[in-house]
Amino acid sequence: MNENLRLPDAELFIMKIIWRQEGGVTSAQIMEEIGDDRKWAVTTVLNFLSRLVDREFLSVLKNGKINVYTAIVDEDKYLARESQSFLKRLHGGSFTGLVASLYDGDAISDDDLAELRAFIDEKAGEGR
């Protein structure tokens, strides 16, 4: 996978479905999981899957007439890389700047801050 490759929202939506599955998943299972969330035709989902295979996010194994898709890229690694990229692009790498903008914009509550404080205290106690 290209380390600089960022997934478009629609493909990330598909990847999140695949990451939730244990083992491989078929396009029919993905369509079922999508349900009424999106009004995508099967051909649209197949195009997304093909792109994800081409970009080496997924592997595909033919089982008769059915393709079984499996994630190659680890969800946690992808999300960590995307989070770092987001933080760098929008806040110059400043986590404090991110939290301040969320707090000032009323997107983060005092309860959220308390939860964040507890998380930081826990991580600091682990002595990374």
Protein Blocks (a to p, Z undefined) as FASTA:
>chain_A
ZZkbccdfklmmmmmmmmmpgcjddfklmmmmnmmmpccdfklmmmmmmmmmmnopaccd
dehjaccdddfbdfklmmmmmmmmmmmmmnnopaklmmmmmmmnopacfklmmmmmmmmm
mmmmnoZZ
